[in-house]
Amino acid sequence: MLDEFSSVFAREDTSFITQLDSLSYLDIDQLHFNLEGMSKLLSSLDGNKASGPDNIPCRVLKELASEISPIITAICQQSLEIGILPNDWEKAIISPIYKKGNIHLASNYRPVSLTCVVSKIMEHIICKHIHNHIDRYDILTSLQHGFHKTLL
C-alpha cells in the first residue's frame, strides 16, 4: 500500500525558480525548553484525542501536566542537544482515509499519520522558535507567502 500512496505524489519541476541574493542573517538563538511552557502546552491538550504509537493517552498527559512536564522538558532538551529522538517518536500509525471515487483504487485515499503527542509538542516548540527568528529578522520574501503566518 505504501507504493500505491507514493505513486500518486507529483514530482515538480523546480528549474524555473529564481535564485535570491545570498544575504547573511544572525544565527538563530539557542533553543531551551522551559518548564512553564511545556506544562501549559500539556495542560491545553484535548483529552479526547487519540494516543500515538507510544500509547500514552492525551488525557494522562493533560491531567498530569504539572507532574510530568519536568520529565518531558528534560527529554526534549536532551533530544535536541544530542540530535536523537526517542524511538517511539519516530514511529507513526498510518491510516488510509477515503477521499472520493472508486473505493478500490489507492489513489482515492490519503494517508493520515498518527504520531506521538509529545513529539508533536516538541515539533510545535521548535517550529515556533524558527518562525520567531524568521519574523524577527524579516528573512522571508513576499514570494515565500506560503511560509508566513496567516494574519486574521
Wavefront OBJ file of the C-alpha trace (Angstrom):
o trace
v 0.000 0.000 0.000
v 2.950 2.338 0.654
v 3.997 2.026 -3.004
v 0.471 2.956 -4.063
v 0.484 6.079 -1.868
v 3.905 7.222 -3.053
v 2.934 6.712 -6.712
v 0.260 9.436 -6.569
v 2.549 12.247 -5.402
v 3.689 14.641 -8.141
v 7.296 15.463 -8.960
v 7.578 19.207 -9.517
v 9.943 20.963 -11.936
v 11.954 23.427 -9.840
v 14.304 24.639 -12.598
v 12.285 27.851 -13.165
v 12.613 29.114 -9.569
v 14.672 32.280 -9.391
v 17.648 32.422 -7.082
v 17.594 35.110 -4.411
v 20.664 37.072 -3.445
v 22.651 35.465 -0.687
v 22.189 37.566 2.426
v 23.711 36.976 5.798
v 21.484 36.817 8.861
v 22.185 36.479 12.525
v 22.354 32.921 13.789
v 19.219 31.624 15.436
v 19.242 31.760 19.237
v 19.819 28.555 21.161
v 16.504 26.877 21.961
v 15.844 25.985 25.567
v 12.667 24.148 26.501
v 11.145 25.646 29.610
v 9.033 24.000 32.257
v 6.244 26.587 32.303
v 5.725 26.475 28.541
v 5.739 22.677 28.473
v 3.267 22.486 31.330
v 0.987 24.994 29.602
v 1.055 23.054 26.304
v 0.414 19.730 28.028
v -2.469 21.094 30.097
v -4.106 22.575 26.996
v -4.267 19.214 25.178
v -7.633 17.794 24.137
v -8.003 14.801 26.456
v -10.238 13.007 23.941
v -7.655 12.847 21.131
v -6.138 9.500 20.216
v -2.754 8.437 21.540
v 0.069 7.688 19.143
v 2.360 4.671 18.789
v 3.638 5.219 22.351
v 0.095 4.518 23.674
v 0.225 7.449 26.106
v -3.335 8.844 26.264
v -3.758 12.607 25.882
v -5.937 12.600 28.984
v -2.958 11.336 31.059
v -0.649 13.992 29.578
v -3.240 16.697 30.247
v -4.240 15.710 33.777
v -0.679 15.055 34.938
v 0.854 18.044 33.111
v 2.398 19.644 36.190
v 3.852 16.332 37.383
v 5.293 15.097 34.070
v 6.330 18.386 32.440
v 9.782 18.372 34.140
v 10.495 14.921 32.698
v 9.200 15.736 29.224
v 11.059 19.059 29.221
v 14.304 17.247 30.087
v 13.729 14.583 27.406
v 13.054 17.235 24.755
v 16.106 19.293 25.764
v 18.391 16.262 25.755
v 16.963 15.056 22.456
v 17.628 18.460 20.879
v 21.162 18.625 22.273
v 22.246 15.151 21.143
v 20.190 15.144 17.942
v 18.433 11.844 18.602
v 14.702 11.311 19.080
v 13.294 8.554 21.271
v 12.451 5.559 19.055
v 8.679 5.802 19.602
v 8.728 9.422 18.464
v 9.963 8.332 15.021
v 7.064 5.925 14.516
v 3.596 6.635 13.177
v 0.379 4.747 12.730
v -0.664 5.412 9.132
v -4.295 5.005 8.148
v -5.773 5.412 4.674
v -8.638 7.918 4.690
v -11.096 7.739 1.794
v -11.347 10.916 -0.352
v -13.662 10.166 -3.289
v -14.171 7.909 -6.291
v -13.630 4.181 -6.609
v -13.037 2.667 -3.162
v -10.777 0.016 -4.710
v -8.173 2.495 -6.010
v -5.422 3.531 -3.611
v -5.200 6.934 -5.323
v -8.640 7.745 -3.872
v -7.281 7.589 -0.330
v -4.985 9.915 1.552
v -2.571 8.744 4.221
v -3.040 10.174 7.707
v -0.267 9.718 10.259
v -0.953 9.371 13.943
v 2.262 10.296 15.749
v 3.218 10.637 19.405
v 1.640 13.650 21.086
v 4.809 14.605 22.968
v 6.818 14.633 19.727
v 4.185 16.931 18.194
v 4.552 19.272 21.159
v 8.325 19.300 20.709
v 7.863 19.933 16.976
v 5.481 22.817 17.759
v 8.015 24.451 20.095
v 10.849 24.125 17.562
v 8.655 25.423 14.735
v 7.581 28.425 16.830
v 11.227 29.170 17.659
v 12.198 29.100 13.964
v 9.205 31.241 12.926
v 10.044 33.824 15.596
v 13.600 34.067 14.235
v 12.372 34.370 10.644
v 9.867 37.075 11.612
v 12.327 38.988 13.826
v 14.871 39.369 11.002
v 12.342 39.576 8.126
v 14.048 36.674 6.342
v 11.212 35.550 4.069
v 10.333 37.490 0.920
v 6.782 38.113 -0.273
v 7.380 35.326 -2.821
v 7.510 32.899 0.095
v 3.992 33.735 1.281
v 3.190 30.079 1.946
v 5.607 30.126 4.880
v 4.303 33.321 6.500
v 1.882 33.200 9.403
v -1.695 33.821 8.377
v -2.925 37.148 9.695
v -6.578 37.317 10.737
l 1 2 3 4 5 6 7 8 9 10 11 12 13 14 15 16 17 18 19 20 21 22 23 24 25 26 27 28 29 30 31 32 33 34 35 36 37 38 39 40 41 42 43 44 45 46 47 48 49 50 51 52 53 54 55 56 57 58 59 60 61 62 63 64 65 66 67 68 69 70 71 72 73 74 75 76 77 78 79 80 81 82 83 84 85 86 87 88 89 90 91 92 93 94 95 96 97 98 99 100 101 102 103 104 105 106 107 108 109 110 111 112 113 114 115 116 117 118 119 120 121 122 123 124 125 126 127 128 129 130 131 132 133 134 135 136 137 138 139 140 141 142 143 144 145 146 147 148 149 150 151 152
